Amino acid sequence: MSTTAQAQTAAALSGVVVVLLLDFAAQHRAWGWLRLAQGSAGFKGVPGLRFTKIMGSGHGGGFGLRPSATHQGLVFVLDDQTSAQAFCSSTELQAFVGRAREHWLGQLAVTSIRGQWDQQSWGVTPEERLSSAPAVPQSDANASAVPGLPVAVLTRGSIRPAKAMSFWRYAPPAQADLGQAAGCQLAMGLGEAPLVRQCTFSVWDDTASMVAYAHQGAHRQAIAAANRHDFFSESMFARMRVLRMSGVWCGRHYGDAIPTAPAAPVMEAAYV
């Protein structure tokens, strides 16, 4: 890919990210598997949609090698927040939500990015592509208020096949710590292909909580090993500001009332 083409691709993907995490109801497992096999084809023609990934997950939505029969994660990039909001309410996406036992749906603005996904670069979300309208008030009376300024992190990597076994010796301790880390609201392990194309998505109370985890023992050791042994042929790290989120995940309710104060200062962490 030429330098000009790469620049055009990066500009095209400087939009609003939509992430949908799913735990399908038992009677809809087959429907979910068919959509996973279908991939992005089911979203052709969606206005403003630039990037689509539909991924499976580990057992229970975790990070193990045993696959889950019900958990999936969908990642999209759309032109702007208006397109993202329309997409979240669309028939295409609500078909997934309506078949889920639990789900989490978020709209996210990229604040820090490095690396590529399928040789495509994402860019920081331009402020002019974000809606100035206030977040929709929480409609669920049982939903708890969202504390602080939530941030999300997405990491993904294509593991070199010859180094997959070495990678998986380091990954489990860091991934096990992730879901238990202070300030981590949710974490899910995702994958495009067993063993070698992995993705992690997590939501944090604030930047400080996320950075504290990034600098702790097991995760820090895993990152050092990845750099030392060159585990990845391609990788990407995205830090994002949560614009809206809704749903119920692992019994916890998420509402749309996101604070509007300025985002916390950027603090770079040693993520993949």
N, C-alpha and C positions, 0 to 999 in steps of 0.2 A: 504494500500500500504506500502510495506516495505521501510526502509531507503535506501537500495540499489536500489530498483526500482525507488524511487523518484530521486535519484542522476542520474540514467541513463536517466530518462525523462527530467530532467533539462538540461543535456548535449545535448540531442537530439534537444532541442528547442533553443539552443544558436546560432541562425542564423540571417538572415536579414528579417525584417518584411516588408510586402507589404500591403498597405491599399488602397482600392478603394472606393471612395464615389460616389454615383450615384443619378441623378435625371432623371429617364427614360422619354423619349418622350411619349406623351399621347397614341400613337398607339402601344406602346410596354409595356404598363402596365401589360397586362395579361402574357406576356412572363416573365417579372420580377417576378411576383407573383409565377409563376410555378417554377422558379429557387430558389426562397426563400423557397418554400415548399420542393424542392428537396434537399436542403442543400449541404453538401460537396460531395455528390455522383457524381456530375458533374465534379469534379476535380480529380477523381481517376486516378492514373498513371502519374500524372505530376511529372517530374523529380525533386528531391530535396524538394518536398513539405512535410512539417511535421505537419502543423496545419491549419485548415480552419474554418472560421465562416462567415456565411451570415446572416445579421441582418436587420430588419426593422427599421423604424425611426418614429419620431413624425411628426405632420403636418408641412409642409414646411421645413423638415429636422431639426426641433427643438426638444424641450425636453418635450413637453406636452403629455398628455395621449391620445389625439386624433391621430390615426395613419395616416401616409402619404400613399397615393396610389401609389406614384412614387419614393420615396426616399429609398435607401438601402445603407448599408455599408458592405464591405467585408474585412476581416482581415486574413492574411496568414503569416506563418513563413516558410522560405525556408533555405536550408543549408548554402548558401553563396550568395554574390552579383551577381556572374555569373549566378546562378540558378534563382535569383530574376529578373535579367534583361531579361533572356530568357522567363520567365513566363509572364512578363509585355507585351511582344510582341507576346505571344502565341495566338492561335485561341480561346482557352478557355476563356481568359480574354478579348480579343478584341471583343468577341461576346457581352459582357456587355457594353463595351465602345461605340461600334457602335450603340447601341440602346438608348444611353443617350442623353438627351437634354443638360445637363452639367455633368461634372465629374471632380474629382481630383484623381490623381494617384501618390502615393509616395513610395519610398524605404527608409527604416529607419534602423538605427543601434541602438540597445538598449544600453543605457549608465547607467541606474539605474532601478532596478526592485525589487518589493517585492509582495508577495502573490501568488495566483494560479488561474488558469482558468480551470474548469472541472478537478480539482485535478492534473493539470499539471503545472509545474514550467517553466518559461522562464529564460534564462540566459543572461548575458551581452554579446553583440556580439563580438566575438574574432576579433582582428584587422587583423589576417591572412585570415579571410573570406571576407574581403572587397577588392574590386578591386582597384588597384593602378592607373587605367586609369582615365584621367580627365573626368569630366562630359561633356555630349554631349551639344554643344552650343545650345542656344535657336533657334528653327526653326520658331517660330511665331514672326514676326517683330513687332507686336503690344503688345507683352508680356512685362510687366514692369520688370525691374531688381529686383532680390530678395535681399532686404537689410539685412545686418548683417549675423548672423549664425542661421538659423531657427532651432527650436526645436519643437518636438511634444510630446503630452501627451495622453496616453490612460488609462482610469480608467474604471473598470467594477466591478459589485457587484451582488451577489445573495442575494436579500432581503428576510429576513425571512417573510413568508406569514402573520403571526400574527402581524407583525410590519410594513406592507406595508403602511397602512394609515398614520402612524406616520412619516414614511420616506418622504412621498409625501407632508407633511406639511412643511418640511424644504427644500426640494430640489428645488422647483421652483424659489425662489429668487436668490439662488446661480447660478442656470443654466441660468436665465435671464440675470444676470450680465456678464456671461462668454462671450457671443458673442459681448458685448459692451466694454469689457475690453481693455485698452490701450495695444497695441502690439499683440493682438489676430488677426491672419490673417483669420482663419476660425474655426468654432466649430460646431459639429453635435452630436445630441443625437441619440443613437442606442439602440436596445433591442433584446434579443433572445426570450423573453416571456413577454407579457403585464404585467405591474406593478411590476414584481418581479425579472427580470434578465436584468439589465440595464448596458449601456456602454456609455462613453463619449469620443470623440476624438477631439483634438484641436491642432492647429499649431500656434506657436508664433514667433515673430521676433527674440527673444533671450531668454536666461534663466532668465535674470533679469525681463522681462515683465511677464513671467509665475509665478515667485516667488512672485512678487508684487500682482498679482491677488490672489494667494493662501493664502496670509496673510490678505486679506481685509475682511470686515465685514460679508456679507451674507455667503460667502464660508467658512470662519473660523467658523462661528456659526454652519453651516451644518455638518462640520467635527467633531466638538466637540459633537454635538448631536448624530452622528453616533457612536462615541466611547462610549459615556455615555449610550446609549440605546441598544448597540449591535445589530444594524440593520441588519448586514450581516452575512450569514452563510459561505460565501467565498467572497474574494475580491482580486483585483490585481491593482497595479499602475505601469505603465511603462513610463519612460522618455526616449526619443529617439532623436538622431541626424538625421536630414533630409539629406539623401544622394542625392536623386533626387526627383523632383516633376514636374508634368505637368498637363495641363488641364485648364478648365475654371470653376470657382465655384462662384455662386452669382455675375456673371458678371466680376469677377476679373481673369486675366490671370496669370497662373503660368508656369514658364519655368524651364529648367534643369540646369541653370547656378548657382550652389550652391557654395559659397565661400569655399576655401580649407584651411583656417586658422585653428589653433587648436580650439577645442571646448571650450566653456566657462567653468570655474571651476564649479564643482558640488556643488549646494546649495540645501540641502534637504528641502522639503516643506511638510506641513502637509496635504497630499492628502490621499484619501481613498486608 
